[in-house]
């Protein structure tokens, strides 16, 4: 307990608990209130606008997402974002796992390499994207989704992947690898059957984090994507040209899909941990 904090002698909570709880509730309202407003307004009636009061309730604006002739091609942009985010997530996992395992031992230049890898976090995002796009133009290479845009997004996702994987690897007990070696396992067998399965929950977390960061990324992508827009760029173009509850419907659908992906990931990780708990030998 903090020094000087009032103590409750009758088992009830002190007033500071309720004060801090109320402050936290206000913070949650400030954080998620605008999102809830968007979700509600996405169900506006056909004659409704982008503000309250609601003029009926309908799914009209959700249907408008898929209608042909829209100023923004949302389905195609969504497909591009999913494909790009999947590739970014895969590469982030590969690099992060390799770096996490490689940095378990100190080697000459390890500190310099680490700080170079995470330095892009402190650089303005627009300047990173601008530099990558300008570099491709200087070399005479056309910017594109899986070239310059991919590199731009990796400068954003990879540092977070490294931080997360380093934390996971630091908790790894190397005695398990030593036991596998004593039993005759080769380096590849040790990696495949011992190291990676134990690190798998953390690897899944890195993959999901990289996917969501890439899926929502705008600043680094806008100057490096080339002629094809991802979903955030397409939504921004739609906001610049016209505003309707269709924007709110897009936000509701994409948020629901994000929560679905997070929920599936949590279920998978919890089932993995439960299996490990059942498989672990009982003491005593």
Secondary structure, DSSP 4 states (H G I P E B T S, - for coil): --TTPPPPSSSPPPHHHHHHHHHHHHHHHHHHHHHHHHHHHTTB-TT--SSSSP--B-SHHHHTTS-TT-SS-HHHHHHHHHHHHHHHHHHHHHHHHHHHHHTTS--TTHHHHHHHHHGGGGS-HHHHHHHHHHHHHHTT----TTTHHHHHHHHHHHHHHHHHHHHHHHT--THHHHHHHHTT--HHHHIIIIIHHHHHHHHHHHHHHHHHHHHH--HHHHTTSTTS--HHHHHHHHHHH---HHHHHHHHHHHHHHHHHHHHHHHHHHHHHHHHHHHSPPP-
